[in-house]
Amino acid sequence: MCRWAAYLGQPIFLEDIVSRPAHSLIRQSQRAQRCMTPVNADGFGIAWYGERPEPGLYRDVMPAWSDPNLHNLVNQVRSGLFLAHVRASTGTATSRNNCHPFVVGRWSFMHNGQFGGYDAFRRDADFMIPDEFYPHRKGATDSEALFLIALGEGLERDPKGAMERAVARLTELSVRRGTAPHVRIACAFSDGERLYAVRHASDDQAPSLYHRWSESRNGRALVSEPLETDEEDWQEVPQGSFCIFEGRDLVTEAFAPHADARAA
């Protein structure tokens, strides 16, 4: 599975999350510790917010540790809100269009996990994407499908409800046509102002997810794995949670997808 990290707070250089810590995201791309796939070499990406509502986006298919452009970028770019991802494919091709994060307008999205047996119902999942958003379907992953279905379910006005409905619809397909475990996800997404996160599974094995507030940075990191081994104040996001991060504030609510809860 993939590894990712997000940040919200006072602007920092991207390298403070992506490359500098002892267990930075780039190091996790080579030696992840809290997932079954220690190497995440099927591409990477960063979406960051700056002076404009829409985020900047840089993605490539190279392993994160071997791209000098990535190192130069994170050394120079400063942002108060960004999402970064290193990919381990669960079956789809290694291509730029399949690399996270995915961006539509001011929204950005990234994901770790899978819907069981997705190849068997990928076409049905595509049919769930409304015509309005289907032109943004560039790749073949369940992650991008989840994002676009959630946008169609009303992500703009109801982030939690839209994501619950989107997850429920894909889980229902997995139950009917796929395989168990039907869903294991940890995802983060943003509208450029708030950072949202979901940790959920149909069994008790949701992908790992942690967060930590830093007084020195006046910001919060949200990560698949803690970034430093000597920091003991990382807090685990409980399974079955929907989190809203805004400034220093954190709201955690139950995440309970139901297939019959369609958008009004």
C-alpha positions, 0 to 999 in steps of 0.5 A, spaced: 500 500 500 501 507 499 504 512 504 502 519 504 503 525 508 499 532 509 500 538 512 496 544 515 499 550 518 504 556 518 507 555 511 513 551 511 518 548 506 515 542 503 522 538 505 520 539 512 515 533 511 517 530 505 525 529 505 528 532 512 525 528 517 529 521 519 523 517 517 520 522 512 516 520 506 521 519 501 524 514 506 518 511 507 518 510 500 524 505 501 523 503 508 515 503 510 514 500 517 507 500 518 504 496 512 505 490 508 509 493 502 515 496 505 517 499 498 513 504 494 516 505 488 510 506 483 511 514 482 509 520 487 506 526 487 505 533 491 499 538 491 500 544 494 496 551 495 499 558 495 497 564 492 491 562 488 485 557 490 487 551 485 493 547 488 500 546 484 501 539 482 507 535 481 507 528 479 511 523 476 512 515 475 519 515 478 521 512 485 521 518 489 528 517 492 531 518 485 528 524 482 532 530 483 527 535 481 523 533 487 528 534 491 529 541 488 522 543 488 521 541 496 527 545 498 524 551 495 517 551 495 513 553 502 506 552 503 501 552 509 497 546 506 500 541 502 498 533 500 504 528 498 504 521 496 508 515 494 505 510 491 505 502 491 500 500 485 495 495 487 494 493 480 493 499 475 499 501 471 505 505 473 503 512 469 503 519 471 495 519 471 495 514 476 499 518 481 496 521 487 494 527 489 488 528 484 486 535 483 479 538 480 479 545 481 480 547 488 480 540 491 485 535 492 485 528 494 490 522 495 488 515 498 492 509 501 488 502 500 483 499 496 476 496 494 477 488 494 477 486 487 476 492 483 478 490 477 472 486 476 467 492 477 472 497 474 467 499 469 461 499 473 465 504 478 466 509 472 459 509 470 458 512 477 462 518 475 457 523 473 458 526 466 460 533 469 466 530 472 468 524 468 472 528 463 477 529 469 478 521 469 485 520 466 487 514 470 484 507 472 485 507 479 479 506 484 482 512 488 481 517 482 474 514 481 472 515 489 474 522 488 470 523 482 464 519 485 465 523 491 465 530 487 458 528 484 455 526 491 456 533 493 463 534 496 463 541 495 457 542 500 457 536 504 464 533 505 463 527 510 456 525 507 459 525 500 465 521 502 460 516 506 456 515 500 461 514 495 465 509 499 458 506 500 457 505 493 464 502 491 463 498 497 457 495 495 460 493 488 465 490 492 461 486 496 457 484 489 462 483 484 469 483 488 473 480 494 474 481 501 476 485 504 471 489 501 474 496 503 480 499 507 482 506 506 486 512 509 485 518 505 486 526 505 483 531 501 482 539 501 478 545 499 484 549 500 482 552 506 481 545 511 484 538 511 479 532 511 481 525 513 478 518 513 480 512 516 475 506 515 475 499 513 470 493 512 474 489 517 479 491 523 485 493 518 484 500 516 491 503 513 495 506 519 494 514 520 497 519 525 497 526 526 501 531 531 501 538 532 507 542 532 508 548 537 514 550 533 511 550 526 504 552 529 502 547 524 499 539 524 502 534 520 497 528 518 501 522 516 501 514 514 507 513 519 510 518 524 516 522 521 521 522 527 522 516 531 524 520 538 517 524 538 512 520 542 506 525 541 503 522 535 496 520 535 493 515 532 486 516 528 481 511 530 478 507 525 472 509 523 473 516 523 472 522 519 477 528 521 476 536 519 483 540 521 482 547 520 487 551 524 489 548 530 482 545 531 480 538 530 474 535 529 473 527 529 466 524 527 464 517 526 465 515 519 459 510 517 458 509 510 451 507 508 449 505 501 442 507 501 444 514 503 444 518 496 445 525 496 439 529 496 
